[in-house]
């Protein structure tokens, strides 16, 4: 379902279940503890760390479409704190 062109109030109603609680079984305990420690050291929740790990795994080349066009890619919002990212890139690249 596409929400392009819908007002923010409508989008908020469509995304009432934007966060999902899930139980995952059979995780490697050492890997889980290492991720939990890294999340704590960087001030992130385990949910945030897991979301980043999942996104990184899915971004691996074997998961990208091999054929088609750029239209096949869905836009993804940047994480919070990157609102001025393009301006920061311009400042580094062009000294603006």
DOFIBA-670540 format. One record per residue: residue in one letter; x, y, z of N, C-alpha, C, O in turn. Coordinates in steps of 0.05 Angstrom, whole numbers, plus 5000, padded with zeros to 4 digits. Layout:
// DOFIBA-670540
AXYZXYZXYZXYZ ...
***
This chain:
// DOFIBA-670540
X501749775000500050005000501850255000503650265016 X501250434983502850684981501450904996498950934995 X502951065011501751285025502651555014502251765026 X503851544990504651794977502251964971500251874960 X502552224979500352404973498252414996496452584994 X498452245015496652255038497652445059500052475062 X495852575073496552755095497852605118497552355120 X499352745135500752615157498852485176499552285188 X496452595180494552475198493652205188493352015203 X493352185162492551925150494851725152494451495158 X497251815148499551645150499851535178500351305182 X499351705198499551625226497451405232498051215247 X495151425220493051225225493850955211493250745222 X495150975188495850735174498250595188498550345185 X499850735203502150635216501850585245503750605261 X499350525254498850485283500550255294501050245318 X501350075277502949845286505749865275506849665264 X506950095277509550145265511749985280513849925269 X511249925306513149775321512049505328509649475334 X513649305327512749025331514448895353516848905352 X513148765372514548605392514648315382512648205374 X517048205382517447935371519247775389521147885401 X518747525391520547335405522147185384520947075365 X524747185387526447035369527846815384529246875404 X527546575375528746345389531346265376531846325353 X532946115391535445995381537546195372538946145353 X537746425385539846615380542446515392542346395414 X544646575380547246515391547546705416547546945413 X547846585439547946745464550346945464550047175472 X552646855454554947035454554547265435555247495442 X553447215412552947435393550847625404551047865401 X548747515417546747685429547847865450547348105451 X549547755468550747905490552648125478552748345489 X554048055457555948245445554348485433555048715436 X552148415419550448625408549248795430549049045427 X548348665451547048815473549149005486548449235493 X551548915489553649085501554349315482554549545492 X554549265456555149485438552849685437553349925435 X550349585438548049765438548249945463547850185461 X548849835486548949985510551250195508550850425517 X553550115498555750305495555250535477556350755480 X553450495457552850705438550250845444549351015429 X549050775467546550915476544150835460542250985458 X544150595449541850495433540450275448541550145466 X537950245442536350025453537049765437538049785414 X536349535448536749295433535049295408535849185387 X532649405409530949425386532249585363532149505340 X533449805371534849975351537249825339537649825314 X538749685356541049535346540149305328541449255307 X538049165336537148945319536049045292536548925271 X534649275292533649385267535949455249535849405225 X538049575260540449645244541749395232542449385209 X541949185249543148935240541548805218542648705199 X538948805221537148685201537348845175537548725153 X537249115177537449275152540149225138540249215114 X542349215154544949165142545048895128546148865106 X543848695141543748425129542248425102543048305083 X539948565102538248575079539548745056538848715033 X541348925063542649095043544948955029546049065010 X545548725038547748575025547048524996544748484989 X549048514978548548494949546748264941545248294922 X546948044955545347814946542347854950540747704940 X541648064965538748124969537748344951535348404951 X539548474936538648694918537648574892538648374883 X535648704880534648604854536848604833538348804832 X537048404818539048374797538248514771539948604756 X535648524766534648644742532448844750531548854772 X531649004730529549194736530649474735532749534722 X529249654748530149934748530150044776529449904795 X530950294778531050424804528250454816527950484840 X526250434799523450454809522750214827520850234842 X524350004825523749764841524549804870523749654888 X526150014876527050064903525150244917524250444906 X524350164941522550334957524250534973526350464984 X523350784975524850984991524850905021522950785031 X527050965034527250905062528151165077530051295068 X526851225099527551465114530251435127531051215136 X531751655128534351645143533751635173531651735181 X535451525188535051515217535151805228536151985216 X533951835252533852095265536752195269538552045272 X536952465267539652585270540952645244543152745243 X539652565222540852605195539252805179539352805154 X537752985192536053165178537653355160536553445139 X540153415167541753605151543953455136546053575129 X543553205131545653035119546653145092549053165087 X544853225074545753325048547353575051549253625036 X546553755070548153995074550853935085552854055077 X551053735103553653655114555453535092557853585091 X554253375074555753255052556753475034559053475025 X555053675027555953895011558254055024560154135010 X558154085050560254235064562854085062564954205058 X562753815064565253665062566253655033568553695027 X564353605014565153564986565953824973567753834957 X564454044979564854294964565854524981566254744971 X566154475007567054685025565054915028565755145033 X562554845024560355055026559755105054557955275060 
***
